[in-house]
Amino acid sequence: QVQPVESGGGLVQAGGSLRLSCAASGSISSINAMGWYRQAPGKQRELVARIISGGSPNYADSVKGRFTISRDNAKNMVYLQMNSLKPEDTGVYYCNAVISYRNYWGKGALVTVSS
């Protein structure tokens, strides 16, 4: 069973930075993509950033220029560097791994940005 596990959430003031990490463990054969989604209170889960294996990262318009996604393929890890954080970035951030074309989700990491 594959289980992504997030770390690095927390409370930060507007304008600050946080770095999220996600490690995918378990029986991993082929990772097709890894990425980050978030869910704000009362809203649907949305894509933040994603890297498809062999492709370029793609970002939600709302985070372009502020967030950077990166992967460490050897360690089956994905990171999200978040700079210039805004209160509207507040939410639960979920790591997603697509492995052998199946979706796996982490339990989420809470990010709170105070104004």
C-alpha positions, 0 to 999 in steps of 0.5 A: 500500500502506498502512503504519501506523508506530508510535513512542514505545515504551520502558522506564518504571517503574510509575506512569510515562507513555508516549505512542504515536503511529501514522501511516498512510501510503500510498494512503488513501481512507477510514479506518473506524477506528484503534486500538491492540492489544497482545500480552503474552508468551505471550498473545494480541493484545488490543484496548487502545483504538479509535476508529471514525470518527464514534464515541466511543472504546472501551477495554479495561476494564483500561486505562479511566481510565488510557489515552486514545486520540485521532486527528488525522484531517488527518494520518491519525494516532492516539495513545495516552497511557498514564498510571499504567502497570503491569507488566501493561501490558508488551507489544508495542503494535500500531497498527491502521487499518481503511481501506476495510474492510480491516485494516492493522497496524503492526510494533509498538512494545515497551512495558516497565513495570518494577516 
